[in-house]
């Protein structure tokens, strides 16, 4: 088995990187994929969510495994998990440290969440440059988009000018994303027919179609 390796990366904090990684992982699992998540973010938020999930849901969802690791062991761990899973999601650290470079270098696709503001767009550039240096394709995801966000064409053009593709799917600014995680679950489990679940499902499908092994 050779997994699709998806690295969720963003050097700017607060963009929703870990939240997106968790919801995508559960969505991939629900689509009958065998999924592993590698948490190399020093905050270990995804690992804490997973432990809560185990406490409340038992096996934490068939096919979903979270591994918390750092340092020189990251590459070997990703390769080990890729050999026995369909999808490996890497939640990378928020700065261009060694682990972040390894996570980007080993990916089939780098998913970069960015909030719709000029400051967030500008702060995204180092992550995109890192992916470009490693020659790994990037998919920028507009995240936490308010209902009336004024996303100017100039902003979108600037992101595209960095050499990045922009996902067709946009993720709205919805409380349910955080509230679901506080229960050890994901939006597809708490509101399966809701708009948030539909957005994540559409993004998960788009990511898998773009991630070439």
MIZAFI-876131 format. One record per residue: residue number from 1; residue in three letters; z, y, x of N, C-alpha, C in turn. Coordinates in nm, 4 decimals. Each point is the difference from the previous one (the first is absolute). Layout:
BEGIN
{bami NUM 'ALA' {Z Y X} {Z Y X} {Z Y X}} ...
***
This chain:
BEGIN
{bami 1 'UNK' {0.0000 -0.1191 0.0848} {0.0000 0.1191 -0.0848} {0.0000 0.1244 0.0886}} {bami 2 'UNK' {-0.0881 0.0937 -0.0299} {-0.0065 0.1247 0.0759} {0.0228 0.1158 -0.0962}} {bami 3 'UNK' {0.1115 0.0686 0.0168} {0.0407 0.1023 -0.0967} {-0.0755 0.1307 0.0200}} {bami 4 'UNK' {-0.0075 0.0749 -0.1094} {-0.0391 0.1397 0.0096} {0.1261 0.0780 0.0375}} {bami 5 'UNK' {-0.0076 0.0749 0.1082} {0.1167 0.0742 0.0490} {-0.0151 0.1460 -0.0404}} {bami 6 'UNK' {0.0930 0.0459 -0.0835} {-0.0033 0.1357 -0.0542} {0.1185 0.0772 0.0571}} {bami 7 'UNK' {-0.0269 0.1009 0.0800} {0.1073 0.0838 0.0530} {0.0089 0.1283 -0.0815}} {bami 8 'UNK' {0.1184 0.0267 -0.0538} {0.0251 0.1247 -0.0709} {0.0646 0.0959 0.0988}} {bami 9 'UNK' {-0.0697 0.1073 0.0320} {0.0437 0.0881 0.1084} {-0.0090 0.1457 -0.0406}} {bami 10 'UNK' {0.0969 0.0766 0.0432} {0.0003 0.1445 -0.0222} {0.1119 0.0583 0.0861}} {bami 11 'UNK' {-0.0378 0.0859 0.0952} {0.1002 0.0557 0.0897} {0.0887 0.1028 -0.0690}} {bami 12 'UNK' {-0.0495 0.0575 -0.1082} {0.0810 0.0963 -0.0733} {0.0945 -0.0728 -0.0956}} {bami 13 'UNK' {0.1274 0.0305 0.0073} {0.0956 -0.0600 -0.0911} {-0.0156 0.0528 -0.1408}} {bami 14 'UNK' {0.0461 -0.0792 -0.0972} {-0.0007 0.0442 -0.1386} {-0.1299 -0.0168 -0.0743}} {bami 15 'UNK' {-0.0964 -0.0680 0.0603} {-0.1307 -0.0168 -0.0653} {-0.0027 -0.1192 -0.0944}} {bami 16 'UNK' {0.1071 -0.0803 0.0002} {0.0050 -0.1167 -0.0882} {-0.0537 -0.1265 0.0625}} {bami 17 'UNK' {0.0042 -0.0073 0.1325} {-0.0559 -0.1136 0.0733} {0.0675 -0.1322 -0.0374}} {bami 18 'UNK' {0.1315 -0.0052 0.0096} {0.0718 -0.1244 -0.0272} {-0.0075 -0.0375 -0.1468}} {bami 19 'UNK' {0.0090 0.0989 -0.0881} {-0.0115 -0.0258 -0.1438} {-0.1349 -0.0631 -0.0314}} {bami 20 'UNK' {-0.1055 0.0533 0.0574} {-0.1336 -0.0538 -0.0229} {-0.0110 -0.1423 0.0544}} {bami 21 'UNK' {0.0547 -0.0243 0.1192} {-0.0065 -0.1332 0.0604} {0.0679 -0.1044 -0.0876}} {bami 22 'UNK' {0.1158 0.0334 -0.0540} {0.0740 -0.0952 -0.0829} {-0.0761 -0.0324 -0.1287}} {bami 23 'UNK' {-0.0491 0.1014 -0.0676} {-0.0719 -0.0229 -0.1261} {-0.1301 -0.0767 0.0233}} {bami 24 'UNK' {-0.0692 0.0301 0.1087} {-0.1226 -0.0732 0.0308} {0.0300 -0.1462 0.0291}} {bami 25 'UNK' {0.1053 -0.0256 0.0756} {0.0341 -0.1384 0.0357} {0.0261 -0.0841 -0.1241}} {bami 26 'UNK' {0.0759 0.0533 -0.0952} {0.0287 -0.0745 -0.1229} {-0.1277 -0.0180 -0.0813}} {bami 27 'UNK' {-0.0848 0.1003 -0.0014} {-0.1257 -0.0090 -0.0752} {-0.0934 -0.1042 0.0603}} {bami 28 'UNK' {-0.0085 -0.0048 0.1320} {-0.0796 -0.1043 0.0651} {0.0538 -0.1387 -0.0359}} {bami 29 'UNK' {0.1330 -0.0130 -0.0009} {0.0626 -0.1280 -0.0336} {-0.0329 -0.0410 -0.1426}} {bami 30 'UNK' {0.0059 0.0961 -0.0916} {-0.0313 -0.0286 -0.1404} {-0.1449 -0.0438 -0.0180}} {bami 31 'UNK' {-0.0861 0.0384 0.0948} {-0.1410 -0.0384 -0.0042} {-0.0241 -0.1340 0.0705}} {bami 32 'UNK' {0.1086 -0.0767 0.0179} {-0.0058 -0.1358 0.0570} {-0.0304 -0.0020 0.1497}} {bami 33 'UNK' {0.0288 0.1114 0.0673} {-0.0140 0.0028 0.1449} {0.1346 -0.0377 0.0636}} {bami 34 'UNK' {-0.0045 -0.0692 0.1107} {0.1220 -0.0288 0.0751} {0.0223 0.1173 0.0950}} {bami 35 'UNK' {0.1094 0.0718 -0.0198} {0.0183 0.1303 0.0633} {0.1228 0.0022 0.0919}} {bami 36 'UNK' {-0.0173 0.0601 0.1160} {0.1113 0.0277 0.0905} {0.0021 0.1495 0.0285}} {bami 37 'UNK' {0.1178 0.0560 0.0101} {0.0166 0.1403 0.0343} {0.0788 0.0094 0.1296}} {bami 38 'UNK' {-0.0501 0.0785 0.0930} {0.0691 0.0222 0.1268} {0.0547 0.1421 -0.0005}} {bami 39 'UNK' {0.1303 0.0117 0.0047} {0.0672 0.1300 -0.0062} {0.0384 0.0425 0.1412}} {bami 40 'UNK' {-0.0748 0.0964 0.0552} {0.0330 0.0490 0.1343} {0.0436 0.1454 -0.0037}} {bami 41 'UNK' {0.0284 0.0501 -0.1198} {0.0551 0.1347 -0.0156} {0.1489 -0.0053 0.0336}} {bami 42 'UNK' {0.0477 0.0831 0.0926} {0.1419 -0.0033 0.0380} {0.0963 0.0200 -0.1167}} {bami 43 'UNK' {-0.0435 0.0671 -0.1057} {0.0878 0.0206 -0.1149} {0.0259 -0.1288 -0.0781}} {bami 44 'UNK' {-0.0889 -0.0975 0.0144} {0.0144 -0.1315 -0.0618} {0.0142 0.0064 -0.1529}} {bami 45 'UNK' {-0.0581 0.1002 -0.0622} {0.0115 0.0158 -0.1454} {-0.0645 -0.1174 -0.0737}} {bami 46 'UNK' {-0.1126 -0.0472 0.0501} {-0.0681 -0.1097 -0.0663} {0.0814 -0.1287 0.0100}} {bami 47 'UNK' {0.0634 -0.0207 0.1142} {0.0857 -0.1175 0.0170} {0.1181 0.0047 -0.0959}} {bami 48 'UNK' {0.0598 0.1174 -0.0171} {0.1127 0.0136 -0.0927} {-0.0439 -0.0247 -0.1435}} {bami 49 'UNK' {-0.1203 0.0488 -0.0360} {-0.0544 -0.0273 -0.1327} {-0.0178 -0.1498 -0.0201}} {bami 50 'UNK' {-0.0500 -0.0685 0.1005} {-0.0244 -0.1430 -0.0105} {0.1306 -0.0776 -0.0175}} {bami 51 'UNK' {0.1038 0.0401 0.0728} {0.1297 -0.0679 -0.0145} {0.0558 0.0199 -0.1403}} {bami 52 'UNK' {-0.0175 0.1200 -0.0544} {0.0412 0.0246 -0.1380} {-0.0805 -0.0882 -0.0948}} {bami 53 'UNK' {-0.1275 -0.0138 0.0282} {-0.0886 -0.0840 -0.0818} {0.0467 -0.1456 0.0026}} {bami 54 'UNK' {0.0359 -0.0476 0.1175} {0.0507 -0.1369 0.0120} {0.1286 -0.0186 -0.0796}} {bami 55 'UNK' {0.0917 0.0983 0.0116} {0.1279 -0.0090 -0.0710} {-0.0198 -0.0064 -0.1513}} {bami 56 'UNK' {-0.0974 0.0760 -0.0506} {-0.0178 0.0107 -0.1447} {-0.0996 -0.0992 -0.0581}} {bami 57 'UNK' {-0.0977 -0.0405 0.0823} {-0.1076 -0.0842 -0.0526} {-0.0077 -0.1364 0.0659}} {bami 58 'UNK' {0.0963 -0.0325 0.0821} {-0.0004 -0.1324 0.0619} {-0.0962 -0.0102 0.1162}} {bami 59 'UNK' {-0.1157 -0.0626 -0.0236} {-0.0930 -0.0251 0.1111} {-0.0825 0.1226 0.0375}} {bami 60 'UNK' {0.0258 0.1138 -0.0653} {-0.0671 0.1267 0.0313} {-0.1493 -0.0013 -0.0307}} {bami 61 'UNK' {-0.0414 -0.0943 -0.0812} {-0.1418 -0.0027 -0.0378} {-0.0763 -0.1004 0.0845}} {bami 62 'UNK' {-0.0596 -0.0968 -0.0633} {-0.0720 -0.1044 0.0727} {-0.1094 0.0599 0.0878}} {bami 63 'UNK' {-0.0031 -0.0441 0.1244} {-0.1047 0.0442 0.0917} {0.0297 0.1264 0.0754}} {bami 64 'UNK' {0.1108 0.0696 -0.0306} {0.0307 0.1257 0.0678} {0.1100 -0.0207 0.1033}} {bami 65 'UNK' {-0.0272 0.0430 0.1216} {0.0955 -0.0119 0.1095} {0.0059 0.1328 0.0729}} {bami 66 'UNK' {0.1197 0.0450 0.0335} {0.0148 0.1228 0.0777} {0.0674 -0.0333 0.1323}} {bami 67 'UNK' {-0.0615 0.0457 0.1087} {0.0529 -0.0223 0.1340} {0.0282 0.1342 0.0659}} {bami 68 'UNK' {0.1244 0.0212 0.0417} {0.0373 0.1254 0.0668} {0.0015 -0.0255 0.1499}} {bami 69 'UNK' {-0.0785 0.0775 0.0741} {-0.0146 -0.0246 0.1434} {-0.0407 0.1282 0.0702}} {bami 70 'UNK' {0.0186 0.0059 0.1292} {-0.0417 0.1175 0.0758} {-0.0258 -0.0382 0.1451}} {bami 71 'UNK' {-0.0551 0.0962 0.0747} {-0.0218 -0.0199 0.1424} {-0.1182 -0.0897 0.0320}} {bami 72 'UNK' {0.0078 -0.0649 0.1133} {-0.1119 -0.0784 0.0508} {-0.0315 -0.1222 -0.0861}} {bami 73 'UNK' {0.0917 -0.0395 -0.0876} {-0.0215 -0.1190 -0.0830} {-0.0891 0.0262 -0.1208}} {bami 74 'UNK' {-0.0311 0.1260 -0.0288} {-0.0757 0.0337 -0.1206} {-0.1346 -0.0713 -0.0038}} {bami 75 'UNK' {-0.0746 0.0093 0.1063} {-0.1346 -0.0589 0.0016} {0.0040 -0.1505 -0.0241}} {bami 76 'UNK' {0.0904 -0.0695 0.0676} {0.0094 -0.1450 -0.0179} {0.0413 -0.0369 -0.1417}} {bami 77 'UNK' {0.0912 0.0789 -0.0579} {0.0456 -0.0277 -0.1357} {-0.1142 0.0184 -0.1004}} {bami 78 'UNK' {-0.0767 0.1055 0.0166} {-0.1128 0.0244 -0.0901} {-0.1019 -0.1127 0.0116}} {bami 79 'UNK' {-0.0303 -0.0416 0.1205} {-0.0960 -0.1079 0.0201} {0.0513 -0.1313 -0.0591}} {bami 80 'UNK' {0.1304 -0.0246 0.0140} {0.0587 -0.1227 -0.0558} {-0.0107 -0.0016 -0.1522}} {bami 81 'UNK' {0.0329 0.1105 -0.0619} {-0.0047 0.0084 -0.1461} {-0.1436 -0.0024 -0.0520}} {bami 82 'UNK' {-0.0918 0.0596 0.0755} {-0.1403 0.0030 -0.0419} {-0.0606 -0.1399 -0.0054}} {bami 83 'UNK' {0.0547 -0.0900 0.0801} {-0.0533 -0.1362 0.0029} {0.0367 -0.0806 -0.1235}} {bami 84 'UNK' {0.1004 0.0448 -0.0759} {0.0472 -0.0786 -0.1142} {0.0051 0.0785 -0.1306}} {bami 85 'UNK' {-0.0597 0.1200 -0.0009} {0.0008 0.0830 -0.1201} {-0.1402 0.0540 -0.0300}} {bami 86 'UNK' {-0.0171 0.0450 -0.1232} {-0.1265 0.0621 -0.0394} {-0.0026 0.1485 0.0345}} {bami 87 'UNK' {0.1152 0.0656 -0.0140} {0.0112 0.1431 0.0255} {0.1278 0.0270 0.0771}} {bami 88 'UNK' {-0.0102 0.0820 0.1045} {0.1176 0.0498 0.0715} {0.0010 0.1517 -0.0125}} {bami 89 'UNK' {0.1064 0.0528 -0.0573} {0.0168 0.1446 -0.0144} {0.1004 0.0463 0.1045}} {bami 90 'UNK' {-0.0374 0.0992 0.0790} {0.0894 0.0532 0.1030} {0.0458 0.1396 -0.0413}} {bami 91 'UNK' {0.1316 0.0165 -0.0126} {0.0574 0.1314 -0.0261} {0.0380 0.0598 0.1347}} {bami 92 'UNK' {-0.0812 0.0919 0.0480} {0.0139 0.0490 0.1371} {0.0983 0.1153 0.0100}} {bami 93 'UNK' {0.0503 0.0293 0.1204} {0.0927 0.1116 0.0186} {-0.0718 0.1334 -0.0166}} {bami 94 'UNK' {0.0758 0.1074 -0.0287} {-0.0627 0.1290 -0.0306} {-0.0457 0.0806 0.1215}} {bami 95 'UNK' {0.0106 -0.0552 0.1178} {-0.0429 0.0731 0.1190} {-0.0878 -0.0897 0.0858}} {bami 96 'UNK' {-0.0757 0.0604 0.0883} {-0.0964 -0.0745 0.0824} {0.0700 -0.0697 0.1157}} {bami 97 'UNK' {0.0894 -0.0913 -0.0345} {0.0691 -0.0777 0.1009} {-0.0808 -0.1254 0.0307}} {bami 98 'UNK' {0.0504 -0.0807 0.0928} {-0.0718 -0.1202 0.0395} {-0.0262 -0.0914 -0.1184}} {bami 99 'UNK' {0.1016 -0.0177 -0.0868} {-0.0158 -0.0879 -0.1145} {-0.1098 0.0494 -0.0938}} {bami 100 'UNK' {-0.0075 0.1320 -0.0193} {-0.1026 0.0560 -0.0880} {-0.1389 -0.0281 0.0557}} {bami 101 'UNK' {-0.0159 0.0160 0.1298} {-0.1298 -0.0268 0.0622} {-0.0378 -0.1467 -0.0136}} {bami 102 'UNK' {0.0975 -0.0885 0.0183} {-0.0268 -0.1436 -0.0153} {-0.0397 -0.0315 -0.1436}} {bami 103 'UNK' {0.0705 0.0614 -0.0950} {-0.0280 -0.0248 -0.1409} {-0.1399 0.0450 -0.0380}} {bami 104 'UNK' {-0.0416 0.1131 0.0513} {-0.1345 0.0503 -0.0285} {-0.1046 -0.0842 0.0711}} {bami 105 'UNK' {0.0249 -0.0323 0.1246} {-0.0972 -0.0743 0.0809} {-0.0305 -0.1368 -0.0601}} {bami 106 'UNK' {0.0989 -0.0642 -0.0578} {-0.0192 -0.1353 -0.0519} {-0.0467 -0.0071 -0.1432}} {bami 107 'UNK' {-0.0259 0.1148 -0.0634} {-0.0320 0.0011 -0.1423} {-0.1493 -0.0158 -0.0273}} {bami 108 'UNK' {-0.0302 -0.0519 -0.1179} {-0.1371 0.0025 -0.0511} {-0.0281 0.1309 -0.0724}} {bami 109 'UNK' {0.1072 0.0623 -0.0515} {-0.0120 0.1265 -0.0703} {0.1323 0.0747 0.0103}} {bami 110 'UNK' {-0.0081 0.1303 0.0260} {0.1189 0.0855 0.0013} {-0.0010 0.0844 -0.1268}} {bami 111 'UNK' {0.1033 -0.0141 -0.0798} {0.0145 0.0760 -0.1233} {0.0941 0.1171 0.0278}} {bami 112 'UNK' {-0.0488 0.1214 -0.0249} {0.0761 0.1205 0.0319} {0.0283 0.0784 -0.1281}} {bami 113 'UNK' {0.1234 -0.0062 -0.0505} {0.0331 0.0803 -0.1174} {0.0176 0.1469 0.0371}} {bami 114 'UNK' {-0.0527 0.0890 -0.0830} {0.0145 0.1436 0.0268} {0.0193 0.0722 -0.1323}} {bami 115 'UNK' {0.0993 0.0867 -0.0046} {0.0239 0.0792 -0.1201} {-0.0980 0.1168 -0.0060}} {bami 116 'UNK' {-0.0330 0.0445 -0.1205} {-0.1045 0.1023 -0.0160} {0.0484 0.1415 0.0300}} {bami 117 'UNK' {0.0222 0.0268 0.1275} {0.0344 0.1359 0.0422} {-0.0622 0.0240 0.1365}} {bami 118 'UNK' {-0.0353 0.1244 0.0316} {-0.0605 0.0282 0.1312} {0.0875 -0.0460 0.1160}} {bami 119 'UNK' {0.1321 0.0208 -0.0096} {0.0896 -0.0390 0.1088} {-0.0054 -0.1501 0.0257}} {bami 120 'UNK' {-0.0044 -0.0778 -0.1098} {-0.0054 -0.1454 0.0140} {-0.1334 -0.0454 0.0570}} {bami 121 'UNK' {-0.1070 0.0638 -0.0434} {-0.1325 -0.0347 0.0524} {-0.0065 0.0270 0.1498}} {bami 122 'UNK' {0.0487 0.1165 0.0427} {-0.0030 0.0336 0.1426} {0.0856 -0.0958 0.0819}} {bami 123 'UNK' {0.1155 -0.0392 -0.0553} {0.0914 -0.0880 0.0730} {-0.0527 -0.1426 0.0111}} {bami 124 'UNK' {-0.1021 -0.0324 -0.0775} {-0.0568 -0.1345 0.0006} {-0.0913 -0.0238 0.1199}} {bami 125 'UNK' {-0.0474 0.1069 0.0588} {-0.1006 -0.0134 0.1052} {0.0409 -0.0911 0.1166}} {bami 126 'UNK' {0.1251 0.0071 0.0529} {0.0342 -0.0904 0.1112} {-0.0129 -0.1478 -0.0347}} {bami 127 'UNK' {0.0348 -0.0359 -0.1241} {-0.0141 -0.1393 -0.0421} {-0.1465 -0.0412 -0.0028}} {bami 128 'UNK' {-0.0847 0.0883 -0.0507} {-0.1425 -0.0303 -0.0055} {-0.0604 -0.0086 0.1404}} {bami 129 'UNK' {0.0461 0.0864 0.0900} {-0.0498 -0.0032 0.1377} {0.0414 -0.1285 0.0702}} {bami 130 'UNK' {0.1232 -0.0459 -0.0283} {0.0455 -0.1260 0.0589} {-0.0878 -0.1156 -0.0459}} {bami 131 'UNK' {-0.0301 -0.0046 -0.1291} {-0.0863 -0.1061 -0.0521} {-0.1404 0.0093 0.0591}} {bami 132 'UNK' {-0.0497 0.1224 0.0149} {-0.1331 0.0185 0.0581} {-0.0041 -0.0483 0.1441}} {bami 133 'UNK' {0.1062 0.0295 0.0744} {0.0083 -0.0453 0.1392} {-0.0033 -0.1519 0.0086}} {bami 134 'UNK' {0.0676 -0.0650 -0.0948} {0.0056 -0.1467 -0.0012} {-0.1196 -0.0620 -0.0724}} {bami 135 'UNK' {-0.0901 0.0861 -0.0536} {-0.1213 -0.0440 -0.0684} {0.0294 -0.0912 -0.1189}} {bami 136 'UNK' {0.0993 0.0425 -0.0775} {0.0389 -0.0727 -0.1205} {-0.0334 0.0864 -0.1217}} {bami 137 'UNK' {-0.0669 -0.0545 -0.1010} {-0.0344 0.0805 -0.1180} {0.1242 0.0489 -0.0743}} {bami 138 'UNK' {-0.0133 0.1159 -0.0611} {0.1116 0.0658 -0.0682} {-0.0366 0.0249 -0.1458}} {bami 139 'UNK' {0.0995 -0.0147 -0.0850} {-0.0149 0.0371 -0.1402} {0.1141 0.0950 -0.0352}} {bami 140 'UNK' {-0.0339 0.1257 -0.0266} {0.1002 0.0990 -0.0385} {0.0238 -0.0106 -0.1503}} {bami 141 'UNK' {0.1272 -0.0093 -0.0379} {0.0373 -0.0123 -0.1411} {0.0746 0.1260 -0.0428}} {bami 142 'UNK' {-0.0556 0.0700 -0.0961} {0.0697 0.1158 -0.0553} {0.1171 -0.0506 -0.0831}} {bami 143 'UNK' {0.1213 0.0343 0.0443} {0.1218 -0.0575 -0.0547} {0.0886 0.1090 -0.0601}} {bami 144 'UNK' {0.0797 -0.0393 -0.0999} {0.0896 0.0932 -0.0678} {-0.0767 0.1219 -0.0531}} {bami 145 'UNK' {-0.1106 -0.0278 -0.0621} {-0.0864 0.1069 -0.0512} {0.0547 0.0507 -0.1336}} {bami 146 'UNK' {0.0384 0.1264 -0.0108} {0.0468 0.0554 -0.1280} {-0.1135 0.0022 -0.1026}} {bami 147 'UNK' {0.0352 0.0037 -0.1286} {-0.1036 -0.0020 -0.1046} {-0.1014 0.1129 0.0134}} {bami 148 'UNK' {0.0448 0.1166 0.0469} {-0.0911 0.1143 0.0097} {-0.0183 0.0448 0.1452}} {bami 149 'UNK' {-0.0097 -0.0962 0.0892} {-0.0155 0.0339 0.1420} {-0.1349 0.0680 0.0246}} {bami 150 'UNK' {0.0038 0.1103 0.0714} {-0.1229 0.0711 0.0352} {-0.0508 -0.0518 0.1345}} {bami 151 'UNK' {-0.0661 -0.1131 -0.0043} {-0.0519 -0.0602 0.1224} {-0.1360 0.0621 0.0302}} {bami 152 'UNK' {-0.0011 0.0928 0.0919} {-0.1242 0.0706 0.0281} {-0.0962 -0.0874 0.0788}} {bami 153 'UNK' {-0.1279 0.0261 -0.0206} {-0.1021 -0.0731 0.0740} {0.0116 0.0273 0.1493}} {bami 154 'UNK' {0.0503 0.1181 0.0340} {0.0181 0.0330 0.1411} {0.1000 -0.0938 0.0656}} {bami 155 'UNK' {0.1107 -0.0303 -0.0701} {0.1000 -0.0919 0.0528} {-0.0580 -0.1395 0.0184}} {bami 156 'UNK' {-0.0699 -0.0480 -0.1014} {-0.0581 -0.1331 0.0079} {-0.1054 -0.0077 0.1099}} {bami 157 'UNK' {-0.0782 0.1059 0.0139} {-0.1012 0.0036 0.1053} {0.0640 -0.0028 0.1383}} {bami 158 'UNK' {0.1160 0.0642 0.0110} {0.0686 0.0015 0.1291} {0.0450 -0.1399 0.0388}} {bami 159 'UNK' {0.0532 -0.0752 -0.0957} {0.0399 -0.1374 0.0276} {-0.1213 -0.0833 0.0389}} {bami 160 'UNK' {-0.1090 0.0151 -0.0735} {-0.1216 -0.0742 0.0316} {-0.0555 0.0400 0.1364}} {bami 161 'UNK' {0.0232 0.1265 0.0367} {-0.0430 0.0475 0.1311} {0.0729 -0.0665 0.1146}} {bami 162 'UNK' {0.1169 -0.0547 -0.0295} {0.0751 -0.0743 0.1016} {-0.0571 -0.1401 0.0198}} {bami 163 'UNK' {-0.1007 -0.0356 -0.0800} {-0.0604 -0.1317 0.0117} {0.0622 -0.1040 -0.0902}} {bami 164 'UNK' {0.0714 0.0438 -0.1044} {0.0698 -0.0940 -0.0875} {-0.0675 -0.0081 -0.1361}} {bami 165 'UNK' {0.0057 -0.1181 -0.0582} {-0.0444 -0.0179 -0.1375} {0.1172 0.0281 -0.0929}} {bami 166 'UNK' {-0.0300 0.0468 -0.1204} {0.1033 0.0299 -0.0978} {-0.0097 -0.1004 -0.1138}} {bami 167 'UNK' {0.1119 -0.0594 -0.0355} {0.0019 -0.1010 -0.1061} {-0.0436 0.0600 -0.1327}} {bami 168 'UNK' {-0.0722 -0.0791 -0.0780} {-0.0378 0.0430 -0.1338} {0.1238 0.0116 -0.0893}} {bami 169 'UNK' {0.0982 -0.0871 0.0259} {0.1223 -0.0027 -0.0796} {0.0989 0.1030 0.0505}} {bami 170 'UNK' {0.0558 0.0781 -0.0924} {0.1063 0.0943 0.0332} {0.1304 -0.0464 -0.0651}} {bami 171 'UNK' {0.1090 0.0171 0.0707} {0.1305 -0.0428 -0.0501} {0.0770 0.1218 -0.0491}} {bami 172 'UNK' {0.0402 -0.0035 -0.1254} {0.0687 0.1133 -0.0598} {0.1442 0.0152 0.0454}} {bami 173 'UNK' {0.0539 0.1161 -0.0262} {0.1397 0.0297 0.0329} {0.0872 -0.0468 -0.1158}} {bami 174 'UNK' {0.0441 -0.1264 0.0044} {0.0694 -0.0624 -0.1118} {0.1373 -0.0529 0.0428}} {bami 175 'UNK' {0.1011 0.0306 -0.0801} {0.1376 -0.0408 0.0301} {0.0132 -0.1516 0.0074}} {bami 176 'UNK' {-0.0808 -0.0725 -0.0764} {0.0134 -0.1448 -0.0074} {-0.0219 -0.0680 0.1344}} {bami 177 'UNK' {-0.0744 0.0611 0.0900} {-0.0203 -0.0617 0.1317} {0.1332 -0.0149 0.0733}} {bami 178 'UNK' {0.0822 0.1037 -0.0030} {0.1303 -0.0058 0.0665} {0.1007 -0.0812 -0.0805}} {bami 179 'UNK' {0.0000 0.0167 -0.1309} {0.0990 -0.0695 -0.0821} {-0.0204 -0.1519 0.0047}} {bami 180 'UNK' {-0.1249 -0.0439 0.0073} {-0.0264 -0.1436 0.0099} {0.0556 -0.0561 0.1309}} {bami 181 'UNK' {-0.0208 0.0730 0.1090} {0.0506 -0.0462 0.1289} {0.1519 -0.0060 0.0014}} {bami 182 'UNK' {0.0659 0.0904 -0.0714} {0.1466 0.0003 -0.0042} {0.0547 -0.1243 -0.0689}} {bami 183 'UNK' {-0.0863 -0.0724 -0.0714} {0.0375 -0.1247 -0.0661} {-0.0482 -0.1222 0.0794}} {bami 184 'UNK' {-0.0610 0.0246 0.1168} {-0.0544 -0.1099 0.0781} {-0.1317 -0.0516 -0.0543}} {bami 185 'UNK' {-0.0673 0.0816 -0.0786} {-0.1243 -0.0438 -0.0626} {-0.1127 0.0986 0.0300}} {bami 186 'UNK' {-0.1139 -0.0203 -0.0660} {-0.1158 0.0881 0.0152} {-0.0480 0.0404 -0.1390}} {bami 187 'UNK' {-0.0877 0.1002 -0.0047} {-0.0405 0.0545 -0.1297} {-0.0673 -0.1042 -0.0898}} {bami 188 'UNK' {-0.0729 -0.0915 0.0601} {-0.0659 -0.1021 -0.0789} {0.0963 -0.0959 -0.0679}} {bami 189 'UNK' {0.1248 0.0008 0.0467} {0.1013 -0.0880 -0.0576} {0.0854 0.0711 -0.1054}} {bami 190 'UNK' {0.0143 0.1311 0.0125} {0.0841 0.0721 -0.0963} {-0.0819 0.0636 -0.1122}} {bami 191 'UNK' {-0.1221 0.0407 0.0322} {-0.0899 0.0576 -0.1012} {-0.1412 -0.0552 0.0236}} {bami 192 'UNK' {-0.0195 -0.1291 -0.0273} {-0.1284 -0.0638 0.0347} {-0.1229 0.0614 -0.0641}} {bami 193 'UNK' {0.0152 0.0643 -0.1154} {-0.1157 0.0616 -0.0647} {-0.0023 0.1515 0.0168}} {bami 194 'UNK' {0.0907 0.0523 0.0841} {0.0085 0.1440 0.0191} {-0.1064 0.0544 0.0938}} {bami 195 'UNK' {-0.0117 0.1313 0.0011} {-0.1015 0.0659 0.0823} {0.0248 -0.0220 0.1481}} {bami 196 'UNK' {0.1278 0.0018 0.0423} {0.0326 -0.0200 0.1402} {-0.0441 -0.1375 0.0478}} {bami 197 'UNK' {0.0259 -0.1021 -0.0810} {-0.0396 -0.1364 0.0360} {-0.1517 -0.0117 0.0093}} {bami 198 'UNK' {-0.0702 0.0668 -0.0899} {-0.1473 -0.0041 0.0036} {-0.0534 0.0683 0.1257}} {bami 199 'UNK' {0.0631 0.1101 0.0380} {-0.0431 0.0700 0.1217} {0.0189 -0.0879 0.1237}} {bami 200 'UNK' {0.1177 -0.0620 0.0114} {0.0275 -0.0843 0.1165} {-0.0931 -0.1209 0.0018}} {bami 201 'UNK' {-0.0245 -0.0593 -0.1154} {-0.0903 -0.1152 -0.0066} {-0.1412 0.0384 0.0434}} {bami 202 'UNK' {-0.0456 0.1161 -0.0430} {-0.1333 0.0461 0.0382} {-0.0073 0.0274 0.1498}} {bami 203 'UNK' {0.1062 0.0602 0.0544} {0.0016 0.0279 0.1441} {0.0049 -0.1291 0.0803}} {bami 204 'UNK' {0.0803 -0.0964 -0.0442} {0.0088 -0.1282 0.0706} {-0.1364 -0.0685 0.0051}} {bami 205 'UNK' {-0.0710 0.0030 -0.1117} {-0.1341 -0.0602 -0.0047} {-0.0956 0.0725 0.0933}} {bami 206 'UNK' {0.0090 0.1321 0.0028} {-0.0867 0.0788 0.0867} {0.0289 -0.0280 0.1474}} {bami 207 'UNK' {0.1275 -0.0108 0.0332} {0.0389 -0.0273 0.1392} {-0.0525 -0.1362 0.0456}} {bami 208 'UNK' {0.0169 -0.1023 -0.0820} {-0.0468 -0.1328 0.0391} {-0.1509 -0.0033 0.0167}} {bami 209 'UNK' {-0.0715 0.0776 -0.0806} {-0.1464 0.0007 0.0112} {-0.0459 0.0714 0.1276}} {bami 210 'UNK' {0.0819 0.0919 0.0493} {-0.0386 0.0782 0.1181} {0.0495 -0.0638 0.1298}} {bami 211 'UNK' {0.1014 -0.0846 -0.0071} {0.0582 -0.0602 0.1207} {-0.0828 -0.1214 0.0413}} {bami 212 'UNK' {-0.0771 0.0146 0.1034} {-0.0872 -0.1068 0.0474} {0.0670 -0.0751 0.1152}} {bami 213 'UNK' {0.0113 -0.1323 -0.0139} {0.0607 -0.0814 0.1060} {-0.1046 -0.0374 0.1041}} 
***
